[in-house]
Amino acid sequence: MNTHHDSQPGRRTFLKTTAAASAPLLAGRVVRGQEAAQDTSEVRIGIVGAGGRGTGALNDSLTINDNVKVVAVADLTEQKGQRLRDILGRKHEGKVAIDDTAIHTGLDGYQKVLEDPNVDLVIFATPPGFRPRHIAEAVEAGKHVFAEKPTCVDPAGYRICLAAHEEAEKRGTAIVTGTQYRRQINYIEAVKQIRDGAIGDIISATSRYCSTGIWFKNRQEDMSDTEYQIFNWMHYVWLSGDQIAEQAVHNIDAMNWVMGGAPESAYGSGGRFTRPETSEMWDSMSIDYVYPGNRTLSFMCRQIPGSTGDNSNTIYGTEGIAHIGAMSQGSKITDRDGKEIWPKKGRISDAYKQEHKDLVDSIRAGQPIVELKQTADSSLTAVLGRVAAYTGRRVTWEFLTEQSQLDLYPEALDWTAPRPESQHAVPGQTKLV
Ligand SMILES: NC(=O)c1ccc[n+]([C@@H]2O[C@H](COP(=O)([O-])OP(=O)(O)OC[C@H]3O[C@@H](n4cnc5c(N)ncnc54)[C@H](O)[C@@H]3O)[C@@H](O)[C@H]2O)c1
């Protein structure tokens, strides 16, 4: 396979200058159905994090978009990059052109992707703890970004995201995030119904992200502390943010969308019954969020084998009730007696692709979408719930955004460096910082 050198200076100039010229017009808003886009220039993709979702997200982009090509990959090991190239190369003829020299490894491999002048757009799908810094550096490097959720796991990362959002708007580069429900038709239509008054005024809501478990990876011989923690990243809060941030952020994001923004405070509880001793994660959390106007959200997430799963969102209004089912379960509105008055179907697989179409269309139209703040707000809403539960305190949005010093990212990150032993939070003992 050939490395791609930029043989089309006009193309590159177009992708950069049209974006810069017109970005403020639509920045921060979702641009749907940009069929009118004039430009069809090739968009060249680099990917950082070639695991399950990285491969899936890239597959979605290559499936839905014409004239896109993946040209570089970074993961911790070469084998992951090669695997991604092999899997997607077989599926997408002509759209996978990763030279051997464009497979980068190690903790600084992502920087090689950002330095590559052939890369227009970078997909980030590493463990979330890396995300704020990776996004910020990508924006500085002038790249368009697709960032998987959550985009931060602590207030320090949130502030990095806000700065990166502003910088991308200034530079006219796009940032789309992996909160696919924002692009799923039954979610979009249900939120529109609610906004249009179909359930009257919102009083309260319940939202659940309850399942039967998640993977755990045992330490292998000769692994350093850092290497093991990244290998088993889900179970370290600095890397995953715990279940409420890593997974449940999907439904928290949907609730922020319904409520029109972030909550004012959170109070909650939870614990761990079934996690392996070395996991830092809790396996259940129950959080009461209060949104402006004294609207409450009762939120629950759980990963306990043998328990009953539930992934639903229910919004109670003065006139009716909106039910938004996760995945492809559809939405409906009932009156207060339970009679269905409005249904809508929607497929998550379409939403996963739509986010990549919107991103590429927006770049080509010179109207890059910048939606990082919205997803950073939802990620921090998850963190707000986690901090309230971990400490046992009522915690406000204002405290977390303006005063909290919580910064989980290691001061010096090195592959062989020792890391503190895992510890899990204990309400009443874990400090609010
Ligand atoms: N939108 C969705 O529905 C959805 C679904 C699944 C996962 N995700 C998100 O995608 C992200 C990845 O999850 P996953 O399930 O693919 O995990 P995974 O463990 O399968 O993949 C992560 C990959 O990142 C690599 N990696 C780790 N640190 C890295 C670094 N510093 N630089 C480069 N590569 C690094 C790992 O080696 C691994 O290959 C998470 O943020 C997760 O929440 C989103």
The ligand as an SDF file (V2000), in Angstrom:
LIG
                    3D

 44 48  0  0  0  0  0  0  0  0999 V2000
  -20.8230    5.4290   21.0590 N   0  0  0  0  0  0  0  0  0  0  0  0
  -20.9550    4.2040   21.5230 C   0  0  0  0  0  0  0  0  0  0  0  0
  -22.0370    3.6310   21.5280 O   0  0  0  0  0  0  0  0  0  0  0  0
  -19.7480    3.4830   22.0440 C   0  0  0  0  0  0  0  0  0  0  0  0
  -19.7560    2.0940   22.0990 C   0  0  0  0  0  0  0  0  0  0  0  0
  -18.6240    1.4490   22.6190 C   0  0  0  0  0  0  0  0  0  0  0  0
  -17.5600    2.1980   23.0760 C   0  0  0  0  0  0  0  0  0  0  0  0
  -17.5930    3.5710   23.0070 N   0  0  0  0  0  0  0  0  0  0  0  0
  -16.4720    4.3970   23.5120 C   0  0  0  0  0  0  0  0  0  0  0  0
  -15.3420    4.1920   22.6780 O   0  0  0  0  0  0  0  0  0  0  0  0
  -14.1400    4.2620   23.4500 C   0  0  0  0  0  0  0  0  0  0  0  0
  -13.3340    2.9920   23.2340 C   0  0  0  0  0  0  0  0  0  0  0  0
  -14.0740    1.8820   23.7010 O   0  0  0  0  0  0  0  0  0  0  0  0
  -13.8100    0.4090   23.1180 P   0  0  0  0  0  0  0  0  0  0  0  0
  -14.9500   -0.4160   23.5590 O   0  0  0  0  0  0  0  0  0  0  0  0
  -13.4670    0.4940   21.6820 O   0  0  0  0  0  0  0  0  0  0  0  0
  -12.5000    0.0000   23.9430 O   0  0  0  0  0  0  0  0  0  0  0  0
  -11.3620   -1.0360   23.4770 P   0  0  0  0  0  0  0  0  0  0  0  0
  -10.6080   -1.4070   24.6990 O   0  0  0  0  0  0  0  0  0  0  0  0
  -11.9510   -2.0900   22.6230 O   0  0  0  0  0  0  0  0  0  0  0  0
  -10.4370   -0.1200   22.5410 O   0  0  0  0  0  0  0  0  0  0  0  0
   -9.6150    0.9000   23.0180 C   0  0  0  0  0  0  0  0  0  0  0  0
   -8.3570    0.8890   22.1650 C   0  0  0  0  0  0  0  0  0  0  0  0
   -7.5580    2.0400   22.4890 O   0  0  0  0  0  0  0  0  0  0  0  0
   -6.2000    1.6310   22.5650 C   0  0  0  0  0  0  0  0  0  0  0  0
   -5.5160    2.6120   23.4150 N   0  0  0  0  0  0  0  0  0  0  0  0
   -5.5340    2.7290   24.7630 C   0  0  0  0  0  0  0  0  0  0  0  0
   -4.8440    3.8320   25.1370 N   0  0  0  0  0  0  0  0  0  0  0  0
   -4.3790    4.4090   23.9980 C   0  0  0  0  0  0  0  0  0  0  0  0
   -3.5950    5.5510   23.7440 C   0  0  0  0  0  0  0  0  0  0  0  0
   -3.1900    6.3640   24.7450 N   0  0  0  0  0  0  0  0  0  0  0  0
   -3.2820    5.8480   22.4520 N   0  0  0  0  0  0  0  0  0  0  0  0
   -3.6980    5.0430   21.4510 C   0  0  0  0  0  0  0  0  0  0  0  0
   -4.4510    3.9350   21.6420 N   0  0  0  0  0  0  0  0  0  0  0  0
   -4.7860    3.6290   22.8980 C   0  0  0  0  0  0  0  0  0  0  0  0
   -6.2560    0.2280   23.1460 C   0  0  0  0  0  0  0  0  0  0  0  0
   -5.0710   -0.4890   22.9060 O   0  0  0  0  0  0  0  0  0  0  0  0
   -7.4710   -0.3410   22.4430 C   0  0  0  0  0  0  0  0  0  0  0  0
   -7.1370   -0.9330   21.2040 O   0  0  0  0  0  0  0  0  0  0  0  0
  -14.6070    4.5040   24.8860 C   0  0  0  0  0  0  0  0  0  0  0  0
  -14.5970    5.8850   25.1490 O   0  0  0  0  0  0  0  0  0  0  0  0
  -16.0210    3.9960   24.9080 C   0  0  0  0  0  0  0  0  0  0  0  0
  -16.8180    4.6240   25.8730 O   0  0  0  0  0  0  0  0  0  0  0  0
  -18.6620    4.2070   22.4810 C   0  0  0  0  0  0  0  0  0  0  0  0
  1  2  1  0
  2  3  2  0
  2  4  1  0
  4  5  1  0
  4 44  2  0
  5  6  2  0
  6  7  1  0
  7  8  2  0
  8  9  1  0
  8 44  1  0
  9 10  1  0
  9 42  1  0
 10 11  1  0
 11 12  1  0
 11 40  1  0
 12 13  1  0
 13 14  1  0
 14 15  2  0
 14 16  1  0
 14 17  1  0
 17 18  1  0
 18 19  2  0
 18 20  1  0
 18 21  1  0
 21 22  1  0
 22 23  1  0
 23 24  1  0
 23 38  1  0
 24 25  1  0
 25 26  1  0
 25 36  1  0
 26 27  1  0
 26 35  1  0
 27 28  2  0
 28 29  1  0
 29 30  1  0
 29 35  2  0
 30 31  1  0
 30 32  2  0
 32 33  1  0
 33 34  2  0
 34 35  1  0
 36 37  1  0
 36 38  1  0
 38 39  1  0
 40 41  1  0
 40 42  1  0
 42 43  1  0
M  CHG  2   8   1  16  -1
M  END
$$$$
